[in-house]
Each structure stands twice: as structure tokens, then as C-alpha cells.
Amino acid sequence: MSAGSAGRPQSFLAFDFGIKRTGVATGNSLLREASGLTTVRAEGDARFAPIGTLIAEWQPDALVVGIPVHPDGAPHDNTRRAQRFARQLEGRFGLPVHRVDERYSTTEAAAEGARDLDAASAAVILNQYLNSLP
């Protein structure tokens, strides 16, 4: 189901996955603008409890995960980790998970002077997704 295909705006939580920290942003298909929310500072399966709390609080229609690749598009170690994280989100929370190429999201967030670089990077990722919607 695409955003708004049922006639109503859809809301999203987006994630900038990291081994030690995962940035989180929120946004919707009506305003098409994302906002950094928080950074989950947890590793491994421990990150899913705070993420579950955020999902319960924000009730998103879908999730968005940034998938990092090298500038030339080649995958690297974190590409595989982020793809696994996206699959785990789908399996644990039963929500659709959209994957977005996140090249340069951290650079863009830093250039904007973000205080919480991880959450701001997640907002960049979500803005990329929202801008791709019809």
C-alpha cells in the first residue's frame, strides 16, 4: 500500500541504523516533512525495547530504514547490518518497512548543524523517502 492510497495520510518512523546508536525520526505523507525524534543508545536486541515503545507511542503506518552503501553503490559491512535490522523490524512489529539509500545522510545532517546527528540523519532519510512518494 502506498502512502495515502487509502485516502488518508500515512505516518512513518524512520531509522538511521548504527551498531551503538540508532537515530529515529517521524513524519507523515501529508506534510512530507520529517523531524528528528531521538537516538536509541542500545546495541543488539536491546535496541528493540525502546523502539517498541516509540512505535506504541507514535503508531506509525510504516517504518523507513536507511541502507548505507559506498558512494559508488557497492555494499559494505553496515549495508548487511542495516538490511538485517530492517528485516527484524518487519518481523517484530508487523509493519511495512521501506528501505532508502542513505548515502550522505550524516553529511547532510552535519551540514545543517544538527545537535543530535543520529536523529537528524534519520530525518534526512525520511525526507528522502517522503520526497519519492507520488
Secondary structure, DSSP 4 states (H G I P E B T S, - for coil): --TTTTSS--EEEEEE--SS-EEEEEEETTT---EEEEEE---GGGGHHHHHHHHHHH--SEEEEEE---TTS---HHHHHHHHHHHHHHHHH---EEEEE-TTHHHHHHHTT-SSHHHHHHHHHHHHHHHH--
